[in-house]
Amino acid sequence: MIILNHQHLYYFWVVAKEGSVARACEKLFLAQPTVSGQIIQLEKFFGRRLFTRDKKKMDLTDDGKLVFEYSDRIFDISRELLSALKDRAGRDVIRMRLGIVPQIPLQMAERLLHLITRFRPKVLPTIAEGPLQHLLNGLQTHDLDLVFSHVSIPEEEGKGYIQIQAGQMPIDFVAAPYLAEKIKRFPEDLSKIPLLLHARPNPIRELVDNFLFEHDCKPGVAGEAQDVELLRVLTLKGVGAAPLNRMITASDVKSGKLIRLNKRPTGITTTEWLIARKRHALNPVARYLLKHFRFNTGN
C-alpha cells in the first residue's frame, strides 16, 4: 500500500488556506523553495495539478479543491485527536474547557460548574469568556469543548454543532426601594425614573425596546452594559431601574434590596443555550451537561 505523505499534504493545506506560498511560509516559518518543492512532490504523487499559478496568487484546480476538502477533514480530525488527549489531564482527571459569553448571569454559570463537580469531582475546568463568535471559533479549533450562550446559532449555520436549550428565565424590571416608590403604575411610570439597559446587540434589549415602545414609555437611559452582573450592581446602587433575569435578582428581591416593579409577568424572557461541536468523541463532561443541565423558569 502506498502511503500518502501527510507532511506534503499539510503544506498544501496551509498554502490553500492562506492563498499564497509567501503567506504560508510566514505561518510555517519555512523558506519558499521548501514549501514549493513539497507541493510539487504532492502533485507528482497524485499525478494532478492542484494549483493554477500566477505571480500574485495560487488558485485551486478542481482536483485541488477535492484534495483540500479531504485534507481539511484529515487535519480537523488530527486537531480533535490532540484535543481529546488534552482532555485527559492526568489519572482519572478530565479537563473541561468551557466558553461563557459575558451576557450569561454569574448564578447560571455557578449552577453549571456545580453540576460539573457533582458529575465527576476530578474535573479540571478551564473557563474562557468572550463574544459568541470568538468562542465558536474555539469550538472549531477544538480549543473549547462547550459554550454557554444567551443566543443560539441560526439553523442554516448550525449543521456542524449540537445546541441544546438549557432553559428560559423571565425578565423583571427591578429597582432600589427609593426609586421603586415613584412607580405607582407599571409600566407607565417607568418614564419617571432612569433606566439601565443591556447594551446592543442583545436579544433582551430588543425585547425590552419593543415592550417600552408598545407601552409608550420613554424613560431616560442612565447607562448600558453587556455584563449583567454590572447592571445588577448599578441597580443596587440606585443608578436606575433595570430589566434583569429573575435568577439574578431573586436573593436581592427576597432581602428587600431590590423591588420588583412588575406585579405580573412582562412577557419578556431570556433563553440560554449549550453549544458543542459535533465530534467523533465528545468530551464526557460536555456530553453529560448537554443531557442534564436544565433550569426552571421560576415563579
For each residue, the residues with C-beta under 8 A, 3 or more apart:
1:
2:
3:
4: 8 9 45
5: 8 9 41 42 45
6: 9 10 74
7: 10 11 38
8: 4 5 11 12 38 39 41 42 45
9: 4 5 6 12 13 42 67 71 74
10: 6 7 13 14 71 75
11: 7 8 14 15 24 28 35 38 39 42
12: 8 9 15 16 38 39 42 50 67 68 71
13: 9 10 16 17 68 71 72 75
14: 10 11 17 18 24 27 28
15: 11 12 18 19 20 21 24 35 39 51 58
16: 12 13 19 60 64 68 71
17: 13 14 24
18: 14 15 23 24 27
19: 15 16 23 57 58
20: 15 23 24 56 57 58
21: 15 24 25 32 35 36 39 58
22: 25 26 32
23: 18 19 20 26 27
24: 11 14 15 17 18 20 21 27 28 35
25: 21 22 28 29 30 31 32 34 35
26: 22 23 29
27: 14 18 23 24
28: 11 14 24 25 35
29: 25 26
30: 25 34 35
31: 25 34 35
32: 21 22 25 35 36
33: 36 37
34: 25 30 31 37 38
35: 11 15 21 24 25 28 30 31 32 38 39
36: 21 32 33 39 40
37: 33 34 40 41
38: 7 8 11 12 34 35 41 42
39: 8 11 12 15 21 35 36 42 43 50 51
40: 36 37 43 44
41: 5 8 37 38 44 45
42: 5 8 9 11 12 38 39 45 46 50
43: 39 40 46 47 48 49 50
44: 40 41 47
45: 4 5 8 41 42
46: 42 43 50 63 67
47: 43 44
48: 43 61 63 64
49: 43 52 61 63 64
50: 12 39 42 43 46 60 61 63 64 67
51: 15 39 58 59 60 61 64
52: 49 58 59 60 61
53: 58
54: 57 58
55:
56: 20
57: 19 20 54
58: 15 19 20 21 51 52 53 54
59: 51 52
60: 16 50 51 52 64 65 68
61: 48 49 50 51 52 64 65
62: 65 66
63: 46 48 49 50 66 67
64: 16 48 49 50 51 60 61 67 68
65: 60 61 62 68 69
66: 62 63 69 70
67: 9 12 46 50 63 64 70 71
68: 12 13 16 60 64 65 71 72
69: 65 66 72 73
70: 66 67 73 74
71: 9 10 12 13 16 67 68 74 75
72: 13 68 69 75 76
73: 69 70 76 77
74: 6 9 70 71 77 78
75: 10 13 71 72 78 79
76: 72 73 79 80
77: 73 74 80 81 280
78: 74 75 81 82
79: 75 76 82 83 141 142
80: 76 77 83 84 142 279 280 281
81: 77 78 84 85
82: 78 79 85 86 142
83: 79 80 86 87 142 143 145
84: 80 81 87 88 281 283
85: 81 82 88
86: 82 83 89 95
87: 83 84 94 95 96 145 283
88: 84 85 93 94 95
89: 86 93 94 95 124
90: 93
91:
92: 122
93: 88 89 90 122 123 124
94: 87 88 89 120 122 123 124 283 284 285
95: 86 87 88 89 123 124 125 126
96: 87 116 123 124 125 126 145 146 283 285 286
97: 125 126 128 138 143 144 145 146 283
98: 112 125 126 127 128 144 145 146 147 148
99: 127 128 129 130 135 138 139 144 146 147 148
100: 104 109 127 128 129 135 147 148
101: 104 129 130 131 132 135 147 148 149 150
102: 129 130 226 227 228
103: 150 198 202 204 226 227 228
104: 100 101 108 109 148 149 150 228 272
105: 108 109 228 229 245 247 248
106: 109 110 228 229 248
107: 110 111 247 248
108: 104 105 111 112 148 247 272 295
109: 100 104 105 106 112 113 148
110: 106 107 113 114
111: 107 108 114 115 293 295
112: 98 108 109 115 116 148 289 293
113: 109 110 116 117 125
114: 110 111 117 118
115: 111 112 118 119 289 292 293
116: 96 112 113 119 120 123 125 285 289
117: 113 114 120 121 123
118: 114 115
119: 115 116 123 285 288 289 292
120: 94 116 117 123 284 285
121: 117
122: 92 93 94
123: 93 94 95 96 116 117 119 120 285
124: 89 93 94 95 96
125: 95 96 97 98 113 116
126: 95 96 97 98
127: 98 99 100
128: 97 98 99 100 135 138 144
129: 99 100 101 102
130: 99 101 102 134 135
131: 101 134 135
132: 101 135 136 147 149 151
133: 136 137
134: 130 131 137 138
135: 99 100 101 128 130 131 132 138 139 144 147 149
136: 132 133 139 140 147 153 275
137: 133 134 140 141
138: 97 99 128 134 135 141 143 144 147
139: 99 135 136 142 143 144 145 147 161 275 276 277
140: 136 137 277
141: 79 137 138
142: 79 80 82 83 139 277 279
143: 83 97 138 139
144: 97 98 99 128 135 138 139 147
145: 83 87 96 97 98 139 276 282 283 285 286
146: 96 97 98 99 274 275 276 283 285 286 289 290
147: 98 99 100 101 132 135 136 138 139 144 274 275 276
148: 98 99 100 101 104 108 109 112 166 272 273 274 275
149: 101 104 132 135 152 272 273 274 275
150: 101 103 104 202 203 204 270 271 272 273
151: 132 203 273
152: 149 158 163 165 271 273 275
153: 136 157 158 161 163 275
154: 157 158
155: 158
156: 159
157: 153 154
158: 152 153 154 155 161 163
159: 156
160: 277 278
161: 139 153 158 275 276 277 278
162: 275 276 277 278 282 290
163: 152 153 158 273 274 275 276
164: 273 274 275 290
165: 152 168 271 272 273
166: 148 272 273 274 293 294 295
167: 271 272 294 295 296 297
168: 165 269 270 271 272 297
169: 245 246 247 269 270 272 295 297 298
170: 245 246 265 266 268 269 297 298
171: 204 207 208 243 244 245 246 266 268 269 270
172: 243 244 246 249 260 261 262 266
173: 186 187 190 241 242 243 260 261 262 266
174: 235 241 242 244 249 252 253 258 259 260 261
175: 179 180 183 193 235 238 240 241 242 258 259 261
176: 179 180 235 236 237 238 257 258 259
177: 180 181 256 257 258 259
178: 181 238
179: 175 176 182 183 193 238 240 241
180: 175 176 177 183 241 259 261
181: 177 178
182: 179 189 192 193
183: 175 179 180 186 189 190 192 193 241 261
184: 189
185: 188 189
186: 173 183 189 190 261 262 263
187: 173 190 211 212 215 217 261 262
188: 185 191 215 217
189: 182 183 184 185 186 192 193
190: 173 183 186 187 193 195 212 217 219 241 261
191: 188 217 218 219
192: 182 183 189 219
193: 175 179 182 183 189 190 219 240 241
194: 219 220 221 222 239 240 241
195: 190 219 220 221 222 240 241 242
196: 221 222 223 224 225 231 234 235 239 240 241 242
197: 205 208 221 223 224 242 243
198: 103 202 204 205 208 224 225 226 228 231 243
199: 202 205 224 225 226
200: 205 206 224
201: 205 206
202: 103 150 198 199 205 206 226
203: 150 151 206 207 270 271
204: 103 150 171 198 207 208 243 268 270
205: 197 198 199 200 201 202 208 209
206: 200 201 202 203 209 210
207: 171 203 204 210 211 268
208: 171 197 198 204 205 211 212 243 268
209: 205 206 212 213
210: 206 207 213 214
211: 187 207 208 214 215 217 266 267 268
212: 187 190 208 209 215 217 218 219
213: 209 210 216 217
214: 210 211
215: 187 188 211 212
216: 213
217: 187 188 190 191 211 212 213
218: 191 212
219: 190 191 192 193 194 195 212 241
220: 194 195
221: 194 195 196 197 224
222: 194 195 196 234 239 240
223: 196 197 234 239 240
224: 196 197 198 199 200 221
225: 196 198 199 228 230 231 234
226: 102 103 198 199 202
227: 102 103 230 231
228: 102 103 104 105 106 198 225 231 232 244 245 248
229: 105 106 232 233 248
230: 225 227 233 234
231: 196 198 225 227 228 234 235 242 244
232: 228 229 235 236 242 244 248 249 252
233: 229 230 236 237
234: 196 222 223 225 230 231 237 239 240 242
235: 174 175 176 196 231 232 238 239 240 241 242 244 258
236: 176 232 233 252 257 258
237: 176 233 234
238: 175 176 178 179 235
239: 194 196 222 223 234 235
240: 175 179 193 194 195 196 222 223 234 235
241: 173 174 175 179 180 183 190 193 194 195 196 219 235 261
242: 173 174 175 195 196 197 231 232 234 235
243: 171 172 173 197 198 204 208 266 268
244: 171 172 174 228 231 232 235 248 249
245: 105 169 170 171 228 248 249 270
246: 169 170 171 172 249 250 298
247: 105 107 108 169 250 295 298
248: 105 106 107 228 229 232 244 245
249: 172 174 232 244 245 246 252 253 258 260
250: 246 247 253 254 298
251: 254 255
252: 174 232 236 249 255 257 258
253: 174 249 250 256 257 258 259 260
254: 250 251
255: 251 252
256: 177 253 259
257: 176 177 236 252 253
258: 174 175 176 177 235 236 249 252 253
259: 174 175 176 177 180 253 256
260: 172 173 174 249 253 263
261: 172 173 174 175 180 183 186 187 190 241
262: 172 173 186 187 265 266
263: 186 260
264:
265: 170 262
266: 170 171 172 173 211 243 262
267: 211
268: 170 171 204 207 208 211 243
269: 168 169 170 171 297
270: 150 168 169 171 203 204 245
271: 150 152 165 167 168 203
272: 104 108 148 149 150 165 166 167 168 169 295
273: 148 149 150 151 152 163 164 165 166
274: 146 147 148 149 163 164 166 289 290 293
275: 136 139 146 147 148 149 152 153 161 162 163 164
276: 139 145 146 147 161 162 163 279 282 283 286 290
277: 139 140 142 160 161 162
278: 160 161 162
279: 80 142 276 282
280: 77 80
281: 80 84
282: 145 162 276 279 286 287 290
283: 84 87 94 96 97 145 146 276 286 287
284: 94 120 287 288
285: 94 96 116 119 120 123 145 146 288 289
286: 96 145 146 276 282 283 289 290
287: 282 283 284 290 291
288: 119 284 285 291 292
289: 112 115 116 119 146 274 285 286 292 293
290: 146 162 164 274 276 282 286 287 293
291: 287 288
292: 115 119 288 289
293: 111 112 115 166 274 289 290
294: 166 167
295: 108 111 166 167 169 247 272
296: 167
297: 167 168 169 170 269
298: 169 170 246 247 250
299:
